[in-house]
Amino acid sequence: MYLSIIIVNYKTKNLVIDCIHSINQNPPACNYEILVADNHSQDGCAQVSKLPHVTYIPLPENKGFAYANNRALEQAHGDFILFLNPDTQVFPQTLTHCLSKFEDPSIGCVGCRVLLEDGHLDLACRRGFPTLSNTFFKFTGLDKCFRNRFFSGYNLLYLDEQKEYFVDCIVGAFMMIRRQALSACGAFDERFFMYGEDIDLCLRLNQHGYKILYVGSCAILHKKRASSKKSPAAKQAFYDSMKIYYNLHHAPKHWKCTNHLVYAGIELLRKIKG
């Protein structure tokens, strides 16, 4: 068994170094490599190549999170791939415990409990696929008022965060995938600059018959948006990703008038939330 851990850097050198240290201090019970794809940060990140197990991959321009992950994937040797955010830190036994779940050949992807700095759960770490209804309930706050399967179908607020169960999708901050599954369904869709590419990949894994497992008994720390808050394109990319995902997976199934309403709703959210 061999694990390839892929980290994308965009002007987060110190966080990347901390992340790598956490991996090397809490390594998986197998051979592993760490590939750092640098989105033309020009922040001195090349120094990570001196750290154990690390291969540094400089990219000539920033073409987005999906693009950088895919370029690193092309150089990865692992039977299993972990896409890991630079603003994360791995806890003891997390990597080994998640890898053990792949003994079930039907499992294509594994995610763990992702904790924010305040100790709360990063709700994106276990989700249902976005639909018109559950997206509406999320943005109106009804999912938090009525924590049940109907209203909380997106963030699954009715489920125990420390338990284990199959979900529709997990978050790209920690996404461990069987290489065979990636070969079957393809890598990240590079039309997504940032955000949404993880949901899209999980949907394709599902369509190819692979299960996605959330493991609440192990965890990582996520200093969320440490990279994106420095990028002027991040806010734009967040709402653009909604449109891209909807165009790919929902628009062909709905009337044009419905699609126009959805696009208008996305633009309204952009203006309200900034």
C-alpha positions in Angstrom: 0.0 0.0 0.0 1.3 3.5 -0.9 -0.3 6.8 -0.2 0.2 10.0 -2.2 -0.7 13.2 -0.3 -1.3 16.2 -2.6 -1.3 19.7 -1.2 -1.9 22.9 -3.3 -0.2 26.0 -2.1 -1.3 29.6 -2.9 0.6 32.0 -0.8 0.3 29.9 2.4 3.9 28.7 2.8 3.9 28.7 6.6 0.7 26.8 6.7 2.0 24.2 4.2 5.0 23.7 6.3 2.9 23.2 9.4 0.7 20.8 7.5 3.6 18.7 6.3 5.1 18.6 9.8 1.7 17.2 11.1 1.8 14.5 8.5 5.3 13.5 9.2 4.6 13.5 13.0 1.4 11.4 12.4 2.3 9.3 9.4 0.2 6.5 7.8 1.1 2.9 8.5 2.5 2.6 5.0 4.9 4.2 2.5 3.9 7.7 1.5 4.9 10.8 -0.4 3.8 14.4 -0.2 3.4 16.4 -3.4 3.1 20.2 -3.1 1.8 21.9 -6.2 2.5 25.6 -6.0 0.1 27.9 -7.9 2.8 30.5 -8.8 2.7 31.8 -5.2 6.2 33.4 -5.3 6.3 33.1 -1.5 9.4 30.9 -1.1 7.4 27.7 -0.8 10.2 25.9 -2.7 11.9 25.4 0.6 9.4 22.6 1.5 11.4 20.4 -0.9 14.0 20.0 1.9 11.4 18.4 4.2 11.0 14.6 4.4 8.9 12.8 1.8 8.2 16.1 -0.1 8.2 16.7 -3.9 7.8 20.4 -4.9 5.9 21.1 -8.1 6.1 24.7 -9.2 3.4 25.8 -11.7 4.0 28.8 -14.0 0.6 30.4 -13.3 -2.4 30.1 -11.0 -5.1 28.2 -13.0 -7.0 27.1 -9.9 -7.3 24.5 -7.2 -8.6 21.7 -9.5 -5.9 22.3 -12.1 -3.0 22.2 -9.6 -4.3 19.0 -7.9 -4.5 17.3 -11.3 -0.9 18.3 -12.2 0.3 16.8 -9.0 -1.8 13.7 -9.5 0.0 13.1 -12.8 3.2 12.7 -10.8 1.7 10.7 -7.9 2.7 7.1 -7.4 0.2 6.0 -4.7 -2.5 3.3 -4.8 -4.5 5.8 -2.8 -4.5 9.6 -3.1 -5.2 12.1 -0.4 -6.2 15.6 -1.5 -5.4 17.8 1.5 -5.7 21.5 2.1 -2.6 23.5 3.0 -4.5 25.0 6.0 -5.0 21.7 7.7 -3.2 19.7 10.4 -3.5 15.9 10.6 -4.2 14.3 14.0 -2.7 11.0 15.3 -4.0 7.8 13.6 -6.3 9.7 11.1 -4.4 8.7 8.0 -4.0 5.0 9.0 -7.6 4.7 10.2 -9.0 6.2 7.0 -6.8 4.0 4.8 -8.1 0.9 6.7 -11.6 1.6 5.4 -10.5 0.7 1.8 -10.4 -2.9 2.7 -14.0 -2.8 1.5 -13.6 -2.7 -2.3 -16.9 -0.9 -2.9 -15.5 2.2 -1.1 -14.0 4.7 -3.4 -13.5 7.7 -1.2 -13.1 8.4 2.5 -13.4 11.6 4.5 -13.0 12.3 8.2 -14.3 14.7 10.8 -13.0 18.2 9.9 -12.8 20.6 12.9 -12.5 24.3 12.7 -10.2 26.3 15.0 -13.1 27.0 17.4 -13.7 23.2 17.8 -16.9 23.2 15.8 -17.5 20.9 12.8 -16.8 22.1 9.4 -20.2 21.3 8.0 -18.9 20.8 4.5 -17.1 17.6 5.6 -20.2 15.4 5.1 -22.9 16.5 2.7 -25.8 15.5 0.5 -25.7 16.4 -3.1 -27.1 20.0 -3.6 -30.6 20.2 -5.0 -32.9 23.1 -5.5 -34.7 22.3 -2.2 -31.9 21.6 0.1 -29.9 24.5 -1.2 -32.9 26.8 -0.5 -33.2 25.4 3.1 -29.5 25.9 3.7 -29.3 29.6 2.6 -32.6 30.5 4.4 -31.4 28.8 7.6 -34.4 26.4 7.7 -31.9 23.5 7.8 -30.8 24.7 11.3 -34.4 25.3 12.5 -35.6 21.8 11.5 -32.7 19.3 11.8 -34.2 16.4 10.0 -33.7 14.5 6.7 -36.1 16.7 4.8 -34.7 20.2 5.7 -31.1 19.3 6.5 -30.4 17.2 3.5 -27.4 19.2 2.4 -25.3 19.5 5.6 -26.8 16.4 7.3 -27.3 18.2 10.6 -29.5 15.4 11.9 -26.5 12.9 12.0 -24.0 12.4 14.8 -20.7 13.9 13.7 -18.7 11.3 15.5 -20.3 8.3 13.9 -19.5 6.5 10.6 -21.9 6.4 7.6 -22.1 6.6 3.8 -22.7 10.1 2.4 -23.1 11.7 -1.0 -20.0 13.8 -0.8 -17.2 15.1 1.5 -15.0 18.2 1.4 -11.9 18.7 -0.7 -10.0 19.8 2.3 -9.5 16.1 3.1 -10.5 13.7 0.4 -8.8 10.2 0.3 -9.6 8.3 -2.9 -8.8 4.9 -4.3 -6.6 5.5 -7.5 -8.7 2.9 -9.3 -11.8 4.9 -8.7 -10.1 8.1 -10.0 -9.0 6.2 -13.1 -12.6 5.2 -13.6 -14.4 8.5 -13.2 -11.6 11.0 -13.9 -9.8 13.7 -11.9 -11.1 17.1 -10.8 -13.0 19.0 -13.5 -10.8 22.0 -14.3 -13.7 24.2 -15.3 -14.0 24.7 -11.5 -11.3 27.3 -10.6 -12.1 26.9 -6.9 -15.0 25.4 -4.9 -17.5 22.9 -6.2 -14.9 20.6 -7.8 -15.1 18.2 -4.8 -18.9 17.8 -5.0 -18.6 17.3 -8.8 -16.0 14.5 -8.3 -18.0 12.8 -5.6 -21.0 12.8 -7.9 -19.0 11.1 -10.6 -17.6 8.6 -8.1 -21.2 7.8 -7.1 -22.2 7.4 -10.8 -19.5 4.9 -11.2 -20.7 2.8 -8.3 -18.3 3.8 -5.7 -19.4 4.5 -2.1 -18.2 7.6 -0.1 -17.6 7.0 3.6 -17.5 9.6 6.3 -15.5 8.5 9.4 -16.3 10.6 12.4 -14.0 8.7 14.8 -10.9 10.5 13.4 -10.2 14.1 12.6 -8.1 16.9 11.2 -7.9 20.6 12.0 -9.0 23.1 9.3 -8.0 26.7 9.4 -10.6 27.4 6.9 -10.1 29.8 4.0 -6.6 30.7 5.0 -5.7 30.7 1.3 -8.8 31.9 -0.4 -9.2 35.0 1.7 -6.0 36.2 0.1 -7.2 35.6 -3.4 -9.3 38.4 -5.1 -10.8 35.7 -7.4 -12.1 33.5 -4.5 -15.4 35.2 -4.0 -16.1 35.3 -7.7 -15.1 31.7 -8.0 -17.5 30.6 -5.2 -20.6 31.8 -7.1 -19.2 30.8 -10.5 -18.8 27.3 -9.2 -22.5 27.2 -8.3 -23.4 28.1 -11.9 -20.9 25.6 -13.3 -22.2 22.7 -11.1 -25.8 23.6 -11.9 -25.1 23.8 -15.6 -23.4 20.4 -15.6 -25.8 18.4 -13.5 -29.2 20.2 -13.2 -29.9 22.7 -16.0 -30.5 20.0 -18.7 -33.3 18.5 -16.5 -35.2 21.7 -15.8 -37.2 24.2 -17.8 -35.5 27.3 -19.0 -37.6 29.5 -16.8 -36.4 27.5 -13.8 -32.8 27.8 -14.8 -33.2 31.6 -15.2 -34.6 31.8 -11.7 -31.7 29.8 -10.3 -29.1 32.0 -12.0 -30.9 35.1 -10.7 -30.9 33.6 -7.2 -27.1 33.0 -7.4 -26.6 36.6 -8.5 -28.8 37.8 -5.6 -26.7 35.8 -3.1 -23.6 37.3 -4.6 -24.9 40.8 -4.0 -26.2 40.1 -0.5 -23.2 38.2 0.9 -20.6 39.9 -1.2 
